[in-house]
Amino acid sequence: MADVSARSWWALLYLILFGSIVAFSAYMWLLRTVRPAAAGTYAYINPVVALFLGWWLADEGFTLPMLAGTVIIVAAVVLVQRGRAPKGGPRPATVRAPASR
């Protein structure tokens, strides 16, 4: 623990507090806007976004297996997004935010 710099601790605290607030707010917005199955795909897309941001902004490596995993994740999310409820079956409930005045 003594080898960890104060800057690293502050960065971790920042990510815990503000990263969590942003992620939770985005998830709540998704739940109000799209089907729950579609909202759940955020957990798969976030690592893909982080991977590309690390490559673009921090000059991190991007390998062929990482690209293959990214393609698989994006394809799976597309399949979930295109999925439809069976005809005649129950429709998923939607959560609506109260109208602001």
Backbone bond lengths (Angstrom), bond angles and torsions (degrees), N, CA, C in turn:
res aa  C-N    CA-C-N  psi(-1)  N-CA   C-N-CA  omega(-1)  CA-C   N-CA-C  phi
1 M - - - 1.449 - - 1.525 111.50 -
2 A 1.316 117.78 -31.77 1.462 120.78 -177.80 1.520 111.59 -70.66
3 D 1.329 117.06 -20.14 1.464 120.35 -179.38 1.519 113.14 -79.94
4 V 1.313 117.26 -8.77 1.460 121.68 -178.23 1.530 108.26 -87.81
5 S 1.328 115.87 128.86 1.468 120.06 -176.80 1.529 111.26 -74.94
6 A 1.316 114.95 159.36 1.467 120.80 177.11 1.528 109.94 -61.85
7 R 1.322 116.33 -36.38 1.475 120.17 179.12 1.531 110.55 -61.50
8 S 1.331 116.63 -39.47 1.461 120.68 178.67 1.522 111.16 -65.83
9 W 1.329 116.79 -41.56 1.459 119.88 178.06 1.526 110.84 -62.93
10 W 1.344 117.34 -42.68 1.468 120.71 178.56 1.528 110.96 -63.82
11 A 1.334 116.22 -39.00 1.466 119.82 178.02 1.520 110.64 -63.91
12 L 1.327 117.00 -41.58 1.464 120.72 178.38 1.527 110.78 -64.47
13 L 1.309 116.94 -44.40 1.461 120.99 177.56 1.528 111.40 -60.66
14 Y 1.318 116.22 -42.76 1.470 121.04 177.62 1.526 111.03 -59.38
15 L 1.323 116.28 -46.95 1.468 120.11 -179.89 1.519 111.71 -64.77
16 I 1.312 117.26 -39.17 1.460 120.24 -179.87 1.522 110.21 -64.83
17 L 1.321 116.37 -47.89 1.465 119.60 -176.08 1.523 112.43 -75.07
18 F 1.313 116.72 -62.15 1.459 120.05 -173.10 1.521 112.61 -77.48
19 G 1.321 117.83 -36.74 1.457 119.99 176.43 1.518 111.45 -62.33
20 S 1.318 116.52 -40.09 1.459 120.27 178.34 1.519 111.79 -67.36
21 I 1.317 116.36 -41.17 1.472 120.02 179.60 1.520 110.59 -63.14
22 V 1.317 117.00 -45.71 1.466 120.41 179.93 1.525 110.20 -65.23
23 A 1.323 117.20 -45.59 1.471 120.24 -178.82 1.530 111.17 -63.51
24 F 1.322 117.77 -43.88 1.457 120.86 179.87 1.525 110.87 -65.28
25 S 1.316 116.88 -42.46 1.472 120.39 178.65 1.524 111.03 -62.63
26 A 1.320 116.79 -42.82 1.462 120.29 178.37 1.522 110.97 -64.01
27 Y 1.323 116.92 -40.19 1.460 120.36 179.24 1.526 111.33 -65.57
28 M 1.319 117.34 -42.38 1.466 120.27 178.29 1.531 110.69 -63.36
29 W 1.318 117.13 -39.65 1.467 120.40 176.74 1.526 109.81 -62.63
30 L 1.331 116.58 -44.00 1.465 119.92 178.23 1.523 111.40 -59.85
31 L 1.327 117.39 -43.06 1.468 119.84 -179.70 1.520 111.90 -61.72
32 R 1.326 117.41 -32.74 1.464 120.25 178.18 1.524 112.02 -78.69
33 T 1.325 116.97 -21.42 1.458 120.96 -170.52 1.528 113.89 -100.73
34 V 1.329 117.83 -37.26 1.469 120.70 -173.52 1.530 110.42 -127.20
35 R 1.329 115.39 175.90 1.462 121.24 176.41 1.527 110.35 -62.23
36 P 1.323 118.16 148.91 1.467 119.93 179.39 1.528 113.07 -56.98
37 A 1.329 118.17 -37.96 1.471 120.28 178.46 1.514 110.94 -63.05
38 A 1.310 116.78 -37.37 1.458 120.22 178.42 1.524 110.59 -72.31
39 A 1.325 117.66 -37.06 1.464 120.69 179.38 1.528 110.45 -65.25
40 G 1.300 116.95 -32.28 1.455 120.53 -179.90 1.517 113.69 -67.03
41 T 1.309 117.44 -16.73 1.461 120.16 -178.70 1.528 112.51 -72.82
42 Y 1.348 117.64 -10.51 1.462 119.02 179.47 1.529 110.60 -59.74
43 A 1.326 116.87 -32.67 1.458 120.97 -178.07 1.529 111.46 -66.75
44 Y 1.318 116.94 -22.16 1.461 120.51 178.86 1.520 111.35 -91.71
45 I 1.312 116.85 -30.14 1.457 120.77 -177.41 1.531 111.47 -80.30
46 N 1.329 118.48 -34.24 1.468 120.79 -178.32 1.523 113.32 -54.51
47 P 1.340 120.02 -46.33 1.468 118.60 178.51 1.528 112.65 -64.19
48 V 1.313 117.59 -33.17 1.466 120.31 177.71 1.526 109.62 -64.87
49 V 1.322 116.30 -44.51 1.464 120.38 177.83 1.527 110.13 -62.13
50 A 1.328 117.52 -43.80 1.464 121.73 179.26 1.530 110.82 -62.17
51 L 1.317 116.70 -38.71 1.457 121.02 178.82 1.522 111.01 -61.59
52 F 1.333 116.35 -47.95 1.459 119.97 -179.71 1.525 112.13 -67.94
53 L 1.332 117.14 -37.99 1.469 119.30 177.61 1.524 111.15 -64.64
54 G 1.334 117.67 -40.65 1.462 120.92 176.67 1.512 111.91 -62.64
55 W 1.312 116.63 -40.98 1.465 120.79 178.35 1.524 110.85 -66.17
56 W 1.330 116.50 -44.31 1.456 121.75 -174.68 1.530 112.34 -75.89
57 L 1.337 116.98 -46.30 1.459 120.30 -172.15 1.527 114.12 -94.54
58 A 1.325 117.81 -30.60 1.461 120.18 -174.21 1.519 113.29 -112.84
59 D 1.323 116.87 7.84 1.466 122.02 178.02 1.530 112.02 56.00
60 E 1.344 115.82 38.21 1.459 120.46 176.74 1.523 109.74 -80.42
61 G 1.307 116.52 156.11 1.453 121.36 -179.27 1.525 112.23 -69.72
62 F 1.321 114.97 151.70 1.465 121.72 177.49 1.519 106.51 -137.56
63 T 1.339 116.01 109.98 1.461 120.97 -173.01 1.523 111.49 -100.80
64 L 1.302 115.59 169.46 1.461 121.17 178.43 1.535 112.20 -61.39
65 P 1.348 120.21 -43.00 1.472 118.93 176.19 1.534 112.48 -61.92
66 M 1.324 117.20 -34.20 1.465 119.99 176.96 1.523 110.22 -66.02
67 L 1.315 116.86 -40.95 1.459 120.94 177.46 1.524 110.64 -63.79
68 A 1.330 116.96 -42.63 1.468 120.44 179.17 1.528 110.41 -62.06
69 G 1.326 117.27 -43.77 1.457 120.57 177.80 1.519 112.07 -62.54
70 T 1.321 116.25 -39.48 1.465 121.00 178.62 1.523 111.02 -63.18
71 V 1.321 116.60 -43.32 1.467 120.55 179.15 1.531 110.21 -63.30
72 I 1.321 117.44 -42.13 1.468 121.04 179.19 1.529 110.55 -63.07
73 I 1.325 116.89 -44.54 1.472 120.75 -179.55 1.519 110.70 -62.59
74 V 1.325 117.02 -48.14 1.467 120.06 -178.65 1.529 110.64 -63.77
75 A 1.327 117.76 -39.95 1.467 120.78 178.20 1.529 110.45 -62.76
76 A 1.328 117.45 -41.44 1.466 120.37 179.16 1.522 111.19 -64.53
77 V 1.324 117.05 -40.65 1.465 120.37 178.59 1.528 110.35 -64.86
78 V 1.321 117.26 -40.16 1.468 120.65 176.87 1.523 110.28 -60.88
79 L 1.326 117.61 -42.53 1.459 120.65 178.87 1.528 111.43 -63.01
80 V 1.323 117.49 -40.21 1.470 120.28 177.69 1.522 109.99 -65.33
81 Q 1.320 116.79 -41.82 1.464 120.91 -178.59 1.523 111.61 -65.43
82 R 1.313 116.92 -35.36 1.468 120.32 -178.54 1.521 112.64 -81.23
83 G 1.330 116.61 -14.10 1.462 121.18 -178.04 1.521 110.92 -61.64
84 R 1.288 115.94 144.93 1.466 122.31 179.62 1.522 108.72 -126.23
85 A 1.311 115.99 153.68 1.459 120.52 174.99 1.526 108.13 -69.38
86 P 1.341 118.46 144.91 1.458 120.29 178.46 1.528 110.85 -61.86
87 K 1.327 115.73 145.31 1.469 119.93 178.87 1.518 109.80 -64.28
88 G 1.309 115.27 136.60 1.445 120.64 178.52 1.523 113.43 83.62
89 G 1.329 117.00 -11.69 1.462 120.39 179.59 1.514 110.91 -87.05
90 P 1.300 116.12 172.23 1.468 119.05 179.41 1.523 110.58 -66.85
91 R 1.294 116.14 142.69 1.458 121.01 177.89 1.525 108.35 -89.29
92 P 1.314 117.26 145.92 1.464 118.66 179.75 1.522 110.51 -67.00
93 A 1.331 115.12 142.71 1.468 119.65 179.05 1.528 108.97 -72.60
94 T 1.317 116.14 146.04 1.450 120.42 176.45 1.520 108.99 -111.60
95 V 1.290 115.08 146.19 1.451 121.14 179.11 1.511 107.70 -100.09
96 R 1.292 116.73 125.16 1.463 121.66 -179.23 1.524 109.15 -111.36
97 A 1.315 115.29 136.86 1.456 119.96 175.39 1.520 108.57 -78.77
98 P 1.326 117.29 146.82 1.470 118.89 177.09 1.515 110.68 -63.94
99 A 1.302 116.17 144.59 1.461 120.56 -179.63 1.510 109.66 -67.74
100 S 1.325 116.04 133.46 1.462 119.77 178.41 1.518 109.07 -85.56
101 R 1.297 115.56 148.48 1.474 120.14 -176.97 1.486 110.86 -119.72
